Every structure is written in C-alpha cells, then in structure tokens.
Amino acid sequence: MAKLTTGKVKASTLLEVIVAMVVIMVVFVIATGIYTNVIKSSPSIKQQQARALASGLIEQSKLEHDWAGKILLVDSITLQKEVVPYQDYSDLLLITVTAKERGREIGRVKQIVNRVEDEHE
C-alpha cells in the first residue's frame, strides 16, 4: 500500500498578489500615457485636409498670378491668405495660408514665390 505524504503546499500570500497587481497597473498606466501621446502627436485628418487646401490655394494663386490677400471658407475650415514682400527682394513674395476651424489654427503653409518668373511662364 502506498502512503500519502502530507506536507505544505506552496502558495502566494495576499501581499505578493497585491504587489504583482500594483506592478501590472503601473506598467498599464505608463503604456496608456505613451499611447495617448503618440495618438495626439499624429496629424488628424482635418489637419491634413487643411494643409492640402492651403497648398492648393497657393498653387491656384501662382497660376492666376493672384497676389492679393483673401479669406475663403471651405466646409468648416477658414483659409486666410496673406501675401507680403519677402524681406528686401522686390520680385519675391511670401504667401502664408492659415487654416482655422472654429477660431483654432489647425494648419499653416508658407511658400516663397518669384512673381516675375511666374508671370513669364
């Protein structure tokens, strides 16, 4: 006949379980913070759309030789175009298009344009 041996079974104490849970929660909070920062730092679809509209407005201005400032409303995005002489160069212009949504800036595109060359093309 086989004898049953009676002995102690090793198990975790309540304190060890609580410490393990705290470590897991700290790692989870750190990972959540990193994930949130990555999501916030990537440009949103609205920001990408605003930059594309601003670049398109600059290209249209170059094609039409339209060097006047203007404000346009496209969907819910307000595009404000400003044209100023670039530093001390009479033939260069700095075109800045700022895109805003509900008063908050969501994108800005700047480009230096040679107005003399563009008019001869």
C-alpha positions as CSV (number, residue, x, y, z in Angstrom):
1,M,0.0,0.0,0.0
2,A,1.2,3.4,-0.9
3,K,1.5,6.0,1.8
4,L,0.1,9.5,1.2
5,T,2.6,12.1,2.3
6,T,1.2,15.2,4.0
7,G,3.1,18.3,3.5
8,K,2.7,22.0,2.9
9,V,1.6,23.3,-0.4
10,K,3.4,26.5,-1.6
11,A,1.1,29.3,-2.4
12,S,1.3,33.1,-2.8
13,T,0.5,35.3,0.0
14,L,-2.0,38.1,-0.3
15,L,0.8,40.6,-0.1
16,E,2.6,39.1,-3.1
17,V,-0.6,39.2,-5.1
18,I,-1.2,42.8,-4.3
19,V,2.4,43.8,-5.2
20,A,2.1,42.0,-8.5
21,M,-1.2,43.8,-9.3
22,V,0.4,47.2,-8.4
23,V,3.3,46.5,-10.8
24,I,0.9,45.5,-13.6
25,M,-1.2,48.6,-13.0
26,V,1.9,50.9,-13.1
27,V,3.0,49.3,-16.4
28,F,-0.5,49.7,-17.8
29,V,-0.7,53.4,-16.8
30,I,2.7,54.1,-18.4
31,A,1.7,52.3,-21.6
32,T,-1.6,54.2,-21.8
33,G,0.3,57.5,-21.4
34,I,2.7,56.6,-24.2
35,Y,-0.2,55.5,-26.5
36,T,-2.1,58.8,-25.8
37,N,1.0,60.9,-26.7
38,V,1.5,59.0,-29.9
39,I,-2.1,59.5,-30.9
40,K,-2.1,63.2,-30.1
41,S,1.1,63.9,-31.9
42,S,0.0,62.4,-35.3
43,P,-1.8,64.9,-37.6
44,S,-5.5,64.4,-37.7
45,I,-7.4,64.0,-41.0
46,K,-8.8,67.6,-40.6
47,Q,-5.2,68.9,-40.2
48,Q,-4.1,67.0,-43.3
49,Q,-7.1,68.3,-45.2
50,A,-6.4,71.8,-44.1
51,R,-2.8,71.7,-45.2
52,A,-3.9,70.2,-48.6
53,L,-6.4,73.0,-49.1
54,A,-3.8,75.7,-48.1
55,S,-1.3,74.3,-50.6
56,G,-3.9,74.2,-53.3
57,L,-4.8,77.8,-52.6
58,I,-1.1,78.8,-53.0
59,E,-0.8,76.8,-56.3
60,Q,-4.0,78.4,-57.6
61,S,-2.6,81.9,-56.7
62,K,0.6,81.1,-58.6
63,L,-1.4,80.0,-61.7
64,E,-3.7,83.0,-61.7
65,H,-1.0,85.5,-60.5
66,D,-3.3,86.5,-57.7
67,W,-1.1,88.3,-55.2
68,A,-4.0,89.7,-53.1
69,G,-4.8,88.5,-49.6
70,K,-8.2,86.9,-49.1
71,I,-10.3,84.8,-46.8
72,L,-12.1,81.7,-48.0
73,L,-14.5,79.3,-46.3
74,V,-14.3,75.7,-47.4
75,D,-16.5,73.2,-45.4
76,S,-15.9,74.3,-41.8
77,I,-12.3,75.4,-42.5
78,T,-11.5,79.1,-42.9
79,L,-8.4,79.8,-45.1
80,Q,-6.7,83.1,-44.7
81,K,-4.2,84.0,-47.4
82,E,-1.6,86.7,-46.7
83,V,0.8,88.0,-49.3
84,V,3.7,90.2,-48.3
85,P,7.0,91.1,-49.9
86,Y,9.8,88.8,-48.9
87,Q,12.5,90.7,-47.0
88,D,14.2,93.3,-49.3
89,Y,13.6,91.5,-52.6
90,S,11.1,93.2,-54.8
91,D,10.5,90.2,-57.0
92,L,9.9,87.7,-54.2
93,L,6.6,87.3,-52.2
94,L,5.9,85.3,-49.1
95,I,2.5,83.7,-49.3
96,T,1.1,82.4,-46.0
97,V,-2.1,80.5,-45.8
98,T,-3.5,79.8,-42.3
99,A,-6.3,77.3,-41.9
100,K,-8.6,77.7,-38.9
101,E,-11.6,75.8,-37.6
102,R,-13.8,77.4,-35.1
103,G,-11.1,80.0,-34.4
104,R,-8.4,77.4,-33.7
105,E,-5.5,77.2,-36.0
106,I,-5.2,73.7,-37.5
107,G,-2.6,74.3,-40.2
108,R,-0.3,76.8,-41.8
109,V,1.6,76.7,-45.1
110,K,4.2,79.2,-46.3
111,Q,5.8,79.5,-49.7
112,I,8.2,82.0,-51.2
113,V,7.2,82.8,-54.8
114,N,9.1,84.6,-57.5
115,R,6.4,86.8,-59.0
116,V,8.5,87.8,-62.0
117,E,9.3,84.3,-63.2
118,D,5.8,83.1,-62.6
119,E,4.3,85.8,-64.8
120,H,6.6,84.9,-67.7
121,E,5.6,81.2,-67.7
